[in-house]
Amino acid sequence: MSAINPANHPDGLRLSDSELIRDEDSRVFSAMDSALRWTSLYLLDLLTATLGVVIVTGFFLNVILKPIETIVGHVRLFSVARGPYYVFPLVLALVAGYVSNVRFKGNHRYWIWVLPALYLAINLILWRSSGVVVSNHWHAAINHFFAGEPPYFPEQSITVPLYTSVAYSLGAVLESQRNLLWK
């Protein structure tokens, strides 16, 4: 314990070795607590931006807007939630990102798109054509994930989470810019 050089207290008192160790421990635990909080809030916002948006979209279309389905038609009603534009999930994610600062503040909201982008990049790199007709070139992989005709399953499970997470982050950025402008 004598290897630790005690610092001077602001009032001229000297801190003991045990007080210095407790202070260093509290800084270490504070940093770990901060990193754990950031990571858990990041994962919570990631779930909100991806899975939460899909669940709320399904609930909204199948429960709340169900009465107008007979007037508008099933295809038209559900076209706002499906590709190629995914209007309703993107608007919902943008609004969710905008209001996400209400309870939990932090810069984790701006980085929600990173994991879905990484997941898409890995899938693009590892993708191989399952058919003889389609070649293994980049344009075939991009068509498979982004502009599938007919729409492929990977577009729903890989590409749409990227779209919604980017919209969520954009909503968070717009909200933070609004706060800067009004201050």
BELZI-V898543 format. One record per backbone hydrogen bond with DSSP energy under -1.0 kcal/mol. CO is the residue of the C=O (numbers start at 1). NH is the residue of the N-H. E is the energy in kcal/mol with one decimal. If there is no record, write none. Layout:
BEGIN
CO_NH_E, CO_NH_E
END
This chain:
BEGIN
1_4_-1.2, 7_15_-1.7, 9_12_-2.3, 13_9_-3.6, 16_20_-1.9, 17_21_-2.3, 18_22_-2.2, 19_23_-1.9, 20_24_-2.5, 21_25_-2.7, 22_26_-2.3, 23_27_-1.6, 24_28_-2.0, 25_29_-3.0, 26_30_-2.1, 27_31_-2.1, 28_32_-2.4, 29_33_-2.8, 30_34_-2.3, 31_35_-2.3, 32_36_-2.6, 33_37_-2.4, 34_38_-2.5, 35_39_-2.5, 36_40_-2.6, 37_41_-2.6, 38_42_-2.4, 39_43_-2.6, 40_44_-2.3, 41_45_-2.6, 42_46_-2.5, 43_47_-2.4, 44_48_-2.0, 45_49_-2.7, 46_50_-1.6, 47_52_-3.2, 50_54_-1.6, 51_55_-2.5, 52_56_-2.6, 53_57_-2.3, 54_58_-2.3, 55_59_-2.6, 56_60_-2.9, 57_61_-2.5, 58_62_-2.5, 59_63_-2.1, 59_64_-1.1, 60_65_-2.7, 66_69_-1.5, 68_72_-2.9, 69_73_-2.2, 73_77_-2.3, 74_78_-2.4, 75_79_-1.0, 78_81_-1.1, 80_88_-3.3, 82_86_-1.5, 86_90_-1.9, 87_91_-2.5, 88_92_-2.5, 89_93_-2.4, 90_94_-2.3, 91_95_-2.4, 92_96_-2.4, 93_97_-2.6, 94_98_-1.8, 95_99_-2.2, 99_102_-1.7, 107_110_-1.2, 108_111_-1.2, 111_114_-1.3, 113_117_-2.1, 114_118_-2.6, 115_119_-2.6, 116_120_-2.3, 117_121_-2.6, 118_122_-2.4, 119_123_-2.1, 120_124_-2.6, 121_125_-2.4, 122_126_-2.5, 137_141_-1.8, 138_142_-2.8, 139_143_-2.2, 140_144_-1.9, 141_145_-2.0, 142_146_-2.8, 153_156_-1.0, 153_157_-1.7, 154_158_-2.5, 154_159_-1.3, 155_160_-2.2, 159_163_-2.2, 160_164_-2.9, 161_165_-2.1, 162_166_-2.3, 163_167_-2.2, 164_168_-2.3, 165_169_-2.3, 166_170_-2.5, 167_171_-2.3, 168_172_-2.0, 169_173_-2.3, 170_174_-2.7, 171_175_-2.1, 172_176_-2.2, 173_177_-2.4, 174_178_-2.1, 175_179_-1.9, 176_180_-1.8, 177_181_-2.2, 178_182_-2.0
END
